């Protein structure tokens, strides 16, 4: 009887329902705890600022406060001089806590509001020390929350200058996709892509890069961004009794569309666009269903001329983008220098 229940679909669905309830409650609890902690730290930091401004107490009050708190809370290492200074910086950076607002590009008097409690204290103090521009900082807060990045992953994304690369791939999305899809697609593709995790030099064959990208699929998906689901490498598709091989095929769960990626080791050539356009058409015809959005193509080259790309894309009806990629290992700072020592809270 027990085995029958365990293998019963109704029981499986019910068990999954209960599991999702538990996960949702855990997430809600963790979010609430994080929000309360950030609120406490902001209030302490704001109070330090007020006392320094009103009573003209200098920086020494932080040392004195840390000493007093250490006596009152001997088991809590979160009120060190260093952490109290971060609290002051946190309150100074975000006077409108618990949200931070930044102006929307090209829209006067329009602001985007982002809840600060989306990420942890340690994410915040890393951002405060690394990123001075508030708009860029909000970008990383949003992306970290959306992608559930650990602090180290966030630091690697900062190091790779994700902010400057996002949405930079040359594309024809405005002309080929509806507005709701076009804006989203533009934000997803970047330029250049960093494949430094492959540890390869520029002198390597396309097939070797493809193979390593799929072998290191976790790193590859992290660089592509959230939403990409890998379907296959050298994906076979038949057109008029002839087999063709798509370098890399993905499905994007947010765009609800197939994404065809073609990889070229050399400089961009206009004929590459024609081949990519052919593959997009084939996927639209052979794989796309009525519930899918139009298939999108992405051509990755070692280098490109923007003018040549724009000429090659002009007049095309299929949505596609062109970006470059970098293989050489990036010059990295020592992660010990990038990381801020964890302090118990």
Secondary structure, DSSP 8 states (H G I E B T S, - for coil): -HHHHHT-HHHHHHHHHHHHHHHHHHHHHHHHHHHHHHHHHHHHHHHHHHHHHHH---THHHHHHHHHHHHH-TT--TTSHHHHHHHHHHHHH-TTTTEEEEE-TT-TT-EEEEEGGGS-HHHHHHHHHH---HHHHHHHHHHHHHHT--HHHHHHHHHTTHHHHBT-SEE-HHHHS-HHHHHHHHHH-BSSEE-GGG---S---HHHHHHHHHHTHHHHHHHH-TTEEEEEEEEEEEETTEEEEEEEEEEETTTTEEEEEEEEEEE--HHHHHHHHHHHHHHHHHT--TTS---EEEEEEEE--HHHHHHHHTT--S-EEEEEEE-S------HHHHS------
